[in-house]
């Protein structure tokens, strides 16, 4: 399993357990843009180039 797939899998497991009310909370900033759990989910689900940056940041912050 590639590292990106492992991070994506970890993110999805955590995201599934985040209460709906907290999913709009900001979890990181990428290129001066605030990223919420919901935005991160959309980017990661679509495997965008930004998703790789988000996953790395969340991993570095020990959120996933």
C-alpha positions, 0 to 999 in steps of 0.5 A: 500500500502506498503512503498516500493511500494509507494516509487517505484511509486513516483520514476517512476513518477519522472523518467518519467519526467526527461529529457533523457539527465539527466538520465545518471547523478549520483543521489546517491552512494550505497556501493561505486557504483555510481547510475544514474537515469538509473541504479536506474530505472533498479534496481527498475523495477526489484525489486532487493535487491539494489532497496530498498536501492536506494529508501530509499536513494532517499527518504532521499535525498528528490529526490522522 
